[in-house]
Amino acid sequence: MSEHVLLLHGLWMRGFALAALKRRLAAQGFAVHAFEYLSVAASPELTLRRLAARVERLGAERLHLLGHSLGGLIALRAARELELPPGRIVCLGSPLAGSAAARGLAGLPGGALLMGQSFALLRDGLGRWEGAREVGVIAGRLPLGLGAWLGRFGGEHDGTVAVAETELPGIADHCTVAASHTGLLFSAEAAAQAVAFLRRGHFERGVG
């Protein structure tokens, strides 16, 4: 049975941003697909309806979701609210507990408009994961990015999202890699950890 992976990009991104990650997962034998959505103009509810239609067209018996940043939040909402084939979820640098950088940006003139209909989800995150799917979260700890100025992080962060913001009660596993927020998409270590979790439900402590 083929293992399918559906990739979800983050805020202000397009599907092609996931090309390097897609190649790495495909090289490991996964059937990989990118899902594009309007991260600013479309509401999360509309995105979920489009995602459900895409999943139905795929017809996969087993389907994993892998989301970067906002895409991880969308993936968890999809698993909670839609009927999906069995599989696991990996989140890359997703502010599952809410984003201080998003709240900081919203405090600037026009800042909330830049995040559009995704602002509330980024601001608040999710309270707890209680879904049936195993969720693994990979956080970056290379502090390169302007989000640190907006979020004023006190601990480790990837320049946009604090490691603490990626931790959520109820997830199956969590790890950090030496990558910035955008760098998570190009990190061989992050891809290897994602593969490990998708296959076995836990990260490899010796990877990288």
C-alpha positions as CSV (number, residue, x, y, z in Angstrom):
1,M,0.0,0.0,0.0
2,S,1.4,3.4,-1.0
3,E,2.0,5.9,1.7
4,H,0.9,9.3,0.6
5,V,2.0,12.6,2.1
6,L,0.1,15.9,1.6
7,L,2.3,19.0,2.2
8,L,0.8,22.3,3.4
9,H,2.8,25.5,3.1
10,G,2.8,28.4,5.6
11,L,1.6,32.0,5.6
12,W,2.6,34.1,2.5
13,M,4.0,31.0,0.8
14,R,3.1,28.9,-2.3
15,G,3.4,25.2,-2.9
16,F,6.7,25.5,-4.8
17,A,8.4,26.5,-1.5
18,L,8.1,22.9,-0.5
19,A,9.9,21.5,-3.5
20,A,13.1,20.5,-1.7
21,L,11.2,18.7,1.1
22,K,9.0,17.1,-1.5
23,R,12.0,15.6,-3.3
24,R,13.5,14.3,-0.1
25,L,10.3,12.6,0.9
26,A,9.7,11.1,-2.5
27,A,13.3,9.7,-2.5
28,Q,12.2,7.8,0.6
29,G,9.4,6.1,-1.2
30,F,6.4,8.3,-0.3
31,A,3.9,9.6,-2.9
32,V,4.1,13.3,-2.1
33,H,1.5,16.0,-3.1
34,A,1.5,19.7,-2.4
35,F,-1.7,21.5,-1.4
36,E,-1.9,25.2,-2.2
37,Y,-4.3,27.5,-0.5
38,L,-4.8,31.2,-0.1
39,S,-3.2,31.8,3.3
40,V,-4.3,35.4,3.7
41,A,-7.5,35.8,1.6
42,A,-9.2,32.5,2.4
43,S,-10.7,31.6,5.8
44,P,-9.4,28.4,7.4
45,E,-12.9,27.0,7.0
46,L,-12.8,27.5,3.2
47,T,-9.3,26.0,3.1
48,L,-10.6,22.9,5.0
49,R,-13.4,22.4,2.4
50,R,-10.9,22.6,-0.4
51,L,-8.6,20.3,1.4
52,A,-11.4,17.7,1.9
53,A,-12.0,17.8,-1.9
54,R,-8.3,17.3,-2.6
55,V,-8.1,14.4,-0.3
56,E,-11.2,12.8,-1.9
57,R,-9.6,13.1,-5.4
58,L,-6.4,11.5,-4.2
59,G,-8.2,8.4,-3.1
60,A,-5.3,7.4,-0.8
61,E,-5.8,4.5,1.6
62,R,-3.2,5.9,3.9
63,L,-2.5,9.7,4.0
64,H,0.0,11.6,6.2
65,L,-0.2,15.4,6.6
66,L,3.0,17.5,6.8
67,G,2.6,21.2,7.4
68,H,5.0,24.1,7.8
69,S,4.2,26.9,10.2
70,L,0.5,27.8,9.5
71,G,0.2,24.7,7.5
72,G,0.7,22.6,10.6
73,L,-2.2,24.4,12.3
74,I,-4.4,23.7,9.2
75,A,-3.3,20.0,9.3
76,L,-4.4,19.6,12.9
77,R,-7.7,21.3,12.3
78,A,-8.2,19.1,9.2
79,A,-7.5,15.9,11.3
80,R,-9.9,17.1,13.9
81,E,-12.8,18.3,11.7
82,L,-12.6,16.1,8.5
83,E,-12.9,12.4,7.7
84,L,-9.4,11.5,6.5
85,P,-7.7,8.3,5.6
86,P,-5.4,7.0,8.5
87,G,-1.9,8.4,8.9
88,R,0.2,10.7,11.0
89,I,0.9,14.4,11.1
90,V,4.3,16.2,11.2
91,C,4.4,20.0,11.9
92,L,7.5,22.0,11.0
93,G,7.9,25.2,13.1
94,S,4.2,25.5,13.7
95,P,3.1,27.8,16.5
96,L,0.6,25.3,17.9
97,A,0.4,27.2,21.2
98,G,-0.1,30.6,19.4
99,S,2.4,33.0,17.8
100,A,3.8,35.9,19.7
101,A,5.2,37.2,16.4
102,A,1.7,37.3,14.9
103,R,0.4,39.1,17.9
104,G,3.3,41.6,17.7
105,L,2.7,42.1,14.0
106,A,-0.9,42.8,14.6
107,G,0.1,45.6,17.0
108,L,1.6,47.5,14.1
109,P,-0.4,49.6,11.6
110,G,-1.9,47.3,9.1
111,G,-0.2,44.2,10.6
112,A,-3.4,42.2,11.1
113,L,-4.4,42.8,7.5
114,L,-1.1,41.2,6.3
115,M,-2.2,37.9,8.0
116,G,-5.8,38.2,6.8
117,Q,-8.2,35.5,7.8
118,S,-5.4,33.3,9.2
119,F,-4.6,35.8,12.0
120,A,-6.9,34.4,14.6
121,L,-5.6,30.9,14.1
122,L,-2.0,32.1,14.3
123,R,-2.7,34.3,17.3
124,D,-4.5,31.7,19.4
125,G,-3.1,28.3,18.2
126,L,-4.8,25.2,19.6
127,G,-5.4,24.5,23.2
128,R,-4.5,20.8,23.2
129,W,-4.3,17.9,20.8
130,E,-6.9,15.2,21.6
131,G,-7.2,13.7,18.1
132,A,-6.7,10.1,17.2
133,R,-3.7,10.8,14.9
134,E,-0.2,10.8,16.2
135,V,1.4,14.2,15.8
136,G,5.1,15.0,15.8
137,V,6.5,18.5,15.9
138,I,9.9,19.6,14.6
139,A,11.1,23.0,15.8
140,G,14.0,25.1,14.6
141,R,16.5,26.6,17.0
142,L,18.6,28.8,14.6
143,P,17.5,32.3,15.5
144,L,17.5,34.0,12.2
145,G,14.5,36.2,11.3
146,L,12.6,39.4,12.0
147,G,9.9,37.5,13.9
148,A,12.2,37.5,17.0
149,W,11.9,41.3,17.2
150,L,8.1,41.1,17.0
151,G,7.8,38.2,19.4
152,R,10.5,39.1,21.8
153,F,11.3,35.5,22.6
154,G,12.9,34.5,25.8
155,G,14.1,31.0,24.9
156,E,15.2,29.1,21.8
157,H,13.5,30.1,18.6
158,D,13.9,29.8,14.8
159,G,13.7,33.6,14.1
160,T,9.9,33.5,13.7
161,V,8.5,30.9,16.1
162,A,9.7,30.1,19.6
163,V,10.4,26.5,20.4
164,A,8.0,26.8,23.4
165,E,5.2,27.9,21.0
166,T,5.6,24.6,19.0
167,E,4.9,22.5,22.1
168,L,1.3,21.3,22.6
169,P,-0.1,18.9,25.2
170,G,-1.2,15.6,23.6
171,I,1.3,15.4,20.8
172,A,3.3,12.1,20.4
173,D,6.8,13.5,20.0
174,H,8.8,16.7,19.7
175,C,12.4,17.5,18.6
176,T,14.5,20.5,17.5
177,V,16.9,20.9,14.6
178,A,19.5,23.5,13.8
179,A,17.4,25.4,11.2
180,S,15.7,28.8,10.9
181,H,12.0,29.0,10.3
182,T,12.3,29.0,6.5
183,G,15.3,26.8,6.7
184,L,13.2,24.0,8.1
185,L,12.0,23.5,4.5
186,F,15.5,22.9,3.2
187,S,17.0,21.0,6.2
188,A,18.1,17.5,5.5
189,E,17.9,16.8,9.2
190,A,14.3,18.0,9.4
191,A,13.4,15.9,6.4
192,A,15.1,12.8,8.0
193,Q,13.2,13.4,11.2
194,A,9.9,13.8,9.4
195,V,10.5,10.5,7.6
196,A,11.3,8.8,10.9
197,F,8.1,10.0,12.5
198,L,5.9,9.2,9.5
199,R,7.2,5.6,9.5
200,R,7.5,4.9,13.2
201,G,5.6,7.5,15.2
202,H,8.7,8.9,16.9
203,F,11.8,10.9,16.1
204,E,15.3,9.5,16.0
205,R,17.5,11.1,18.6
206,G,20.7,10.4,16.7
207,V,19.6,11.9,13.3
208,G,21.8,14.7,12.1
